[in-house]
Amino acid sequence: FSTEHFPFPAVENQQREYKQFARFAKSVGILFSYKRILTHDHLSMMDRLILFLAEYLGTAILVFLGCAGCVKFREGSGPGALEVALAFGMAILIAVQCVGHISGAHINPAVTVAALIMGVTPLIQVPLYLGGQFLGSLTGYGLLKALMPHEYIKRSQDNVSLCSPEPNPKLQDAQVVFMEFLMTLFLILVICSAWDSRNSTKLDSFSLKLGFVVAGLALVGGGFSGAHLNPARTFGPALINGDWAYHWIYWVGPILAGIVGGFVYKFLLQKQIRSTEEGTNGVVTPIDKT
């Protein structure tokens, strides 16, 4: 006589309940393990302060130097599109060179969002990055405004002040948002590639490369939206000058780009493929091994 054909319901129920409990316990364990990863980074209070100050200094450098390159000192036309683009590109170069080895030089909330998604930056550090970025933007622009005569900062009554949000009036808001999204997305993908271990041999003079990337994107997108690509860069001038009319555009586009770019790179571009070379026996290898 066997219980195989006549199972005891009580035993089956106990086994089912045990399996359900085991799955629940495993889920809870994974959740707490993930939470621990997000909320623990083994940094001391001094380390956190240094991280904050690095982002603060880097963003202040970006806003001060970039916006200083937009100042119109002489009568007639001010700096051209190429000059403004190069000013922000070189500001990025200097900022990244100064603090890149300390905090990674995000100096942009969209980059911080992408870093969180990519697993480069734990959640517990995000407030440090964002706080440093926004305070740095205020400091950089405030210092510039303190050094400049009023007429150099405030344009005419019909225009916003220097470096404040000013999209092309011939474009609809949706078009401006999409251009900010697209330009920022390209920037995010470039930065995500720098976090990819397969690209570790191609990061020489990365601050110079990133500076030219930003200059190129600013040159292309400047006529559409001003190509801010960075909510923190927009925040300081907007708050100090009180120019809030289009401020939301420069949050929605870049932050969406940070989210989309982070997920696209992490779950699509960061994947490895099987090598087609003979003798690899199907071993998974990077796309480019050079």
Sequence and secondary structure as in RCSB ss.txt:
>XXXX:A:sequence
FSTEHFPFPAVENQQREYKQFARFAKSVGILFSYKRILTHDHLSMMDRLILFLAEYLGTAILVFLGCAGCVKFRE
GSGPGALEVALAFGMAILIAVQCVGHISGAHINPAVTVAALIMGVTPLIQVPLYLGGQFLGSLTGYGLLKALMPH
EYIKRSQDNVSLCSPEPNPKLQDAQVVFMEFLMTLFLILVICSAWDSRNSTKLDSFSLKLGFVVAGLALVGGGFS
GAHLNPARTFGPALINGDWAYHWIYWVGPILAGIVGGFVYKFLLQKQIRSTEEGTNGVVTPIDKT
>XXXX:A:secstr
  TTSS  HHHHHHHHHHHHHHHHHHHHHHHHHHHHHHH     HHHHHHHHHHHHHHHHHHHHHHHHTT   SS
S  S HHHHHHHHHHHHHHHHHHHHHHH    SHHHHHHHHHHTSS GGGHHHHHHHHHHHHHHHHHHHHHHS H
HHH   TTS  TTS    TTS HHHHHHHHHHHHHHHHHHHHHHH GGGGGG TTHHHHHHHHHHHHHHHHHHHH
     HHHHHHHHHHHT  TTTTHHHHHHHHHHHHHHHHIIIIIT  EE  STTSTT EE S   
